[in-house]
């Protein structure tokens, strides 16, 4: 059975994902996209073999699967359109989900599903497995080139400058809930980690602006009864948006494949 897909947002995540779906993925058909600028969206789709419709947010719910890859400001509108219609909702802006867990309760009422992809992280299977038993701590340390953090609300609210740095600067220490609120375009990985493990208030996060790195780097450390482990991933920033890793749209694609594949690897 083929499932239809709609994508909200045609930026550094949504457009590569749309192109991959248009190139052909067994069991998936892209039927619609939503973007603030319809004319620009239509231009972006010019070379597609099977052009999806450019629609407003409510019409996304005509698809079986709704993918959110848009600015966090329109997250709830996209989520509600999908969830109220009982669709599968796949968010990229996972940080926007943390303060909106009422959406999960709404999904239970409508029969919708919220599927959080791994994104630019790794090891969520291991974290989920460990969280089935006692877990002492989960921490994540993120290091990004300063340009990848510039403009974050937390930096602006606290008068923290990251331009012109000559050495690493720790710009945030706290829990994943506060990290997601202060850096909505930067640490969706922290939100995904929190949801996979021990929750956003117990998951601890450090964020560094580091002029010595060229890749977005995330290190996870877990202390649990069943295992102790640490993992590091170095993501190449997207040329279109340095706040996003090139791995993120690939992770979204892998997530969608897993929804229709006859064989799925990993929990």
N, C-alpha and C positions, 0 to 999 in steps of 0.2 A: 504494500500500500504506500502510495506517495503522499507525503505531508507537505502542505504549503507553508511558506515562510514569508514573513514581512519584517522589514528592518527599519527601525527609527534612527535616523542619523546616517550621513554618508561622509564621515570624516575619516580619521586615521584607522578606525576599527571597522566602521560600517561599510565603507567603499571596498576595501580588499575582500571582505566577507561576501559582499554582493557579487563581486567579480568571480570569486571562486564558485559560488552557487550557479552563476550564469554559465560558467565553463562546464558544469555538469557534476552533480553529486547524486549518486543513486538514492532514490527514495525521497529527495527533497526538490521542491520547485519554488523559486523566488517569484512571488506574485505582486508584491507592493513594497514601496519605500516611502518614508515620510521625512521631510526636511523642511527647515524654516523657509528656505529660498527654493521655491519649486522650479524656477527657471534654471538655477545653478544645478539642481539635482538632475533635471532633464539633460543638461549638457554633460554631466558626469556619466550618464547612462548611454551616451551616444553610440558607443561601440559595442553595446551588448547584443548578443544574438537574439535573446528573448527579453525585451525590455519590460520590466515590471511597471505597474502603475505608480505614479507619484500622487500620494494621497495625504489627507490630513490625519492627525493622530487617531481619531475614533475609528477610521476605516481600517486601521492596521489589524483590528480584531477579526477581520474577515479571514485571516490566515489561521492555520492550526497552531503555528509557532510564531510568537512575536519576540523579536530580538531588540533590546534597547542598547543603542550605542550613541546616545545623544547627550547634550549638556544636562547636568544634574537638575537644573531648574525645571525641566519638563518631565523628570523621572516619574512622578506620581501620576501624571496624566496618561503616560504610556502604559504604566503598570496597571492602572485601573481599567483602561480600555481592554487589555488582555484578560485580566483576572475576572472582571465582571462578566465577560463572555465565556469563561471557563476554558481559556486557552492555556498553552504552555508558554510561560514567560521566562525569557533568558536575559538577565540584565548584565551589562558590562559595568555600569555604575553601582557596584555592589555596596560601596560606602553609603549611597543614598538609601539603601534598603535597611540599614541598621536602625535608624530612628523611626522606621515605618513598618515595624513588625505586625501592625494591624493588617497589612496586606497579606501576610501568611494566613491569618485567621479568616480573611475574606476569601482566600483561595480555597480553604477547607470548605467553606460554605457553598462555593460555586462549582467545585470540582476542578478548578484550575491547578496548575503545578508551577512552582517557581524553581527553576533549575539554575544554580549558580555555577558558572564555569570556573575552571582553575585559573584562567587568565594568565598573568605573567609570573605566576608562582610555581611551586613544585611541592610534591610530597603531601598534598591534601588527603590522599588515601591513607597514608600512614598516620596523619593527625586524627582523622576520623576514627581509625581503628583504635588508636591509643585512648581516645576520648570515650570509648565504650567501657573503659575501666577508670580507676583513679588517675588524675593528672595533677602533678604539683605545680607546673608552670609551663607557659608557652610564651616565648618572646620572639620578636622580629626586629632586626636592625636593617634599615634601608639607607643606602647611600646613592645619591643621584648627583649628576653634574648640576651646578647651581642653576643653570638655565631651565632645567626640568622642574625646579621648585618655584621659580619666580612667579609672583602674582598670587600665591596661595593665600587664602583668607587669614590663616593663622599668622603668617609672616607680616601681613599688612596691619593686622590688629595689634600686633606686639612690636611693631617698628623694627623688625629684623631684616637687615639688608644682606642679600646673598651675592650681589654683583661685586666683582673685583676681589673675591676671596683668593687668598694665596695658600690657605691651609684649610683642612676640614673643619666645619662648624656644626655642632649638634644644635639643631633648631627646634627639636621637640622630644620630650620624654613624657610618656603617659600611656593611657589605655587606648585600645583600638577604636572605641566609640569616639573619643575626643580627637584621635588622629584622623578619622574619616571625616569628621565635621570641619576640622581645620585645614585639611588637604584633600578636598573632594576630587580633584583631578589627578591625584598622585598616588594614593595608597588604598585603592580598591583591593589590593592584595591583602592588606591588613584586615579588611572587612571579611574577605573570603576565608582567611585563616581563622578569624574569630568564630565565624559560623560553623566551620568544620570542627572546631575544637571546643574550648571551654567558655566561649562567649566573649562579647566585646569588652566587658568591664574587667575581666581577669587576664585577657591577652594584653601583654605589654609591648609597647612599640617605641623604638628610637628612630629618628629621621635625621640624616646628616646631609648637608650640602657640601659636596666634596669636589674641589676643582681638580683633584688627581685622578678621578675616574671618568671614563667615557661611556660607561654602561650603567643602566639602572640595576643596582645590586641589592638583593634581598637575602638575608641570612636568618633562618628559622632555627630555634633551639627548643626542644621539648624534653621535659623531665616528667616521666610517667611511671606508673608501677610496672607496666608491661615492657617499656623500652625507654632508652635515652637516645636521642638522635639530634643531629644538626645537619642542615642542608643550606647550600648557597647557590644562587642562580644569578648570572650576569646577563641582563637583557640588553639587546641593541635598541636604542631609542628609535622610534619612528621618525623618518625624515620630515613628515608632515606635522608631527606634534611630539616634541621631545618628552612630554609628560607620559606618553604611551609607548610601551615596548612593541617591537615588531612581532613578538610572540603572541600578543593578545588576540589579534584577529584569527591567528592560526588555532589558538585554544578554543575560540568561539566556534570555529569550523569543526574541530574535533568533537566538541560538545554536541553539535547538531548531528554529526554523523552517528554518534552514540545513541541518539534517540531513535534512529531507524535501522541501525545495523543489526544483522542477525547474530553477530558475535561482538560482544563488548568486553574490553579488557579493563579491569580496575573497578573498584566499588563505586 
